[in-house]
């Protein structure tokens, strides 16, 4: 029986989670789905996003997945806000980046904690509510252009540098900075240059720790499965550029819009 661990993101940010998994559990087979052919998750309503995730989960289940890492903060925030209603719509067990990110902050942390994320993530207020505590000052910044630079492979560009300068300027002197988007760790070196002395918190390690402690991960000999609803070639190239490893051949798929996914709605197109 084929079994895999599912990882879903709108784009390639979730490959940072895969990289973290490979450090501690290199033989767990992965089914990665980048839904970049769909409307960006941050632009969907909560209900629309949960419906879309249900469709994505159905395809992952068809690929032998029983547990999914929702490696997208916009999606994780929507799940958190919908609570039990989201769990009823999603057919598989899942781990959310919100829980992993909050776990990265020590219970006794005091001082200024910066949080950078996409517009949907920051405006949801989920992180502020979960992290606010006596002795803490939470400073949140919308960092929307950064994920686009990572997707495009322009993290070292003048435009990305200007965006980083503007976004991070109010966070100088913060004791820690939570990277509330899985794309941002790909820019860690650039962020660290601008915030010397600030600890960067990457939730990828935390979500993997949670998985290992709370879930039985597959140990089958199934090969990894990398899929996208966007461009297979661009997804593979962007992953190499951002994370420094080749995820292997990427399959372009088309998903049904809503509900369970009939097999005949999936069409394969491989990029070498």
N, C-alpha and C positions, 0 to 999 in steps of 0.2 A: 504493500500500500504506500503510495506517495504521500509524504507529509512534509510541509514546509512552514517556516515562520513568515508571516506576511508583514510587509512594511509598505505603508502608503503615504504619499505626499503629492501635492499638486505638481511639484517639480523634482529637482535633484537634491534638495536639502536632506532628505531621509537617508541618502548615501552616507552621511556623517554618522548616523546611527548604525548602519551596516558596518562601517569602518570600526566603530567602537565594539560591536559584537565580534568582529573578526579577531580582535586582540585577545579576547578571553574564551571564545567558543568558535574557533575557525571552521568547524565541520558542520555547523547547523545550516541546513539548506534554506535558502531565502527565496521568497516570491515577492519581488519589488514591483509596485505599480505607481508610475508617475502619470498623474491624470492631467497632463499639460494640454491636452486637446480639448478640455472642458473649460468652462468659465472659471477664472481664478477663484479659489475658494473664499478669499476675503471679500469678494463681491456678491456672494450668495447670501440669502437670508438664512437664519438658523434652520428653518424647516427645509428649505431647498438643499442645504448642505447635508443635513442628515439623510435626506432621500438619496442624494448623490452617493454618500458613503455607503448606504445600504446596497446600491448597485455595484459599487466597487468591491464591497465585502463578498457579494455573491460570486463575483468572478474569482476572487482569491480563494473562496471555499472550493470552487470547481478545480482549482489548481492544487488542492491538498492542504490548504491552510486551516488551522483551527484557532490560532491566536494571531492578532494583528497589532503591530505598533502603529498608532496613528501619529506619524512623524510630521505633523503639520500643526502649528499652534492655532491657526484660525479654526481648523476642524476640531482640535482638542478643546478650545474655548466654547465652541458651539455645543459639543457633547456635554461639557461641564454645566453650561447654562440650562440645557434641556433635561439633564438629570435622568431619572428613570424612563422618561419618554424616549430618550435617545437609545437607551439600552434595549428597549422593547423593539426598536426598529432595526437594530444591528444584529445580525445572526451569529456572530462569532465573539469570543472573548477578546478584549482589547486592552491595550495600555495607552494612556494619554500622556502627551508631553507636559501638560499642566501639572499633573501629580509629580512627575519626575523632576520638573523644574523647581517646584516648591520644596521638594526633598533636598535639593542642592543647597538650600540656605539653612545653616545651622540654627537650631532652636534658640541659642543664646546670642545670635548675631545682633550687634547694635551698631549704629552709625548710619551712613548713607548707603542705600542699596539702589543702584541704577537698574532699570529694566528697559531693554530695547526690543521692539517687535514691530510687526506689521500694524497697519491702522486698525484692522478688525480686532486684533489681539489686544492692543492697548486700550481702545475705546470700550471694549467689553467690560473692563474693570475687574476681570477675574483675578489677575495677578495682584493688583492692589489689595483686594479684599482678602486674598489668601495669605499675603505676606505681611500685611500691616500688623505691627506689634509695638508695645512700649519700647522706647529707646531706638526705634528705627525711623528713618526718613526715606520714603520711597520716591524716587524721581524717575518718571517714565518718559520715554521718547519714542515717537513714531519713526521708524527707520526704513520706511517702505522702499526707497530706491536700492537698498543694499542687496536684497534677494534678487532683484532684476540683474544687478551687476554680476552676481555669482552665476546665475543661469546663463548669462551672455559671455562669461569668461573674461569680463572686463574689471576684475577686482583690483588690478594694478594700474588702472587708468587714472587720468587727471580728473575725470568726472566722478569716479568713485572716491578719490581722495578728498575732493571738495565736499561730497555728501557726508563722508565720515567726519570731517572737520566740523561741519555745521551740527550734525546730530550729537556728537560726543562732547562738544564744548561745555555744555551745562553739567556734564558728569565728571569733570576733572575734580579729583579729590575724593571721589566716592571710594568707600572701602571695597566694594564688590560690584560687579556688573553681571546681571543675569541675561544671557543670550536667549531671548524668548522667540527664536526662530531658528529652525535647524540649518538654515543657510549660513547664518552669521559665523559659526566656528570656522568656516572656510576663510574668513577674513581676520582670524584671531591675531595674526602677527601685525596687521595694520591697525587693529583696535588697540593692541597693547602698546604700540609706539605712541599713541595719543593719550593713553591713560596709564602712565608709569605708576607702579605701586598699587594699582587696582586689580583685585583678583577677578579673573574671568570665569564665570560659571557656565559650563556646557552641560545641559541636561542629558546629553546622549549617554554618558557613562551611568547616570542615575537610572535611566529607563532600562538599560541592560542589566544593571544590578537587580532591579525589581523583577525583571523577567526571570532571571536565574533563581531568585528566591521564591517566587510565587507561581511559576508556571513550569510545566514539564515541556521542555523544548524538544522538537523532533530530532531524531538521530538517524533518519533514513539516509540512504545513499542517493536520494534524488538530486539531480543537478539544480543549481540556482536557476531561477526563472525571472528575467527582467523584462518588464512590459511598460508600454506607454500608450496613451491615447493621442499623443502628439507625434513628433518626429523621432523615429527610432535612432537615426544617425545623430541628431542633435543631442538627444538625451545621453547617449553613450559618450559623445565627445565632451559634453559639459561636465559629466561626472569625472572624467579623467582630468579635465582642467581644474576643477574645484577641489577634488579630494585626493588626487594623485594615485588613483588606482583604476584599473580597467574593470568595470563590472561584467564584461563579456557581452555576447550578442544580445541585442535588445529587440523585442518583438513589438510591432505596432498592432494594437487591437482596437476594435470599435465596440463600445458597450451599449447595451440597451439603455434607453433614457431612464426608465423607472422599473421598479419591481424586480423579481427574480430574473436572472440572466439566462435566457435560452441559449443553448450551445451554438445554434445556427447564426446568432448575431455577432459572433466573434470571427474576425478574419485576420490571418497572420501575414506580417510583412517583416522580414528580418533584415537587420543592418549588420553586416559582416562581422 
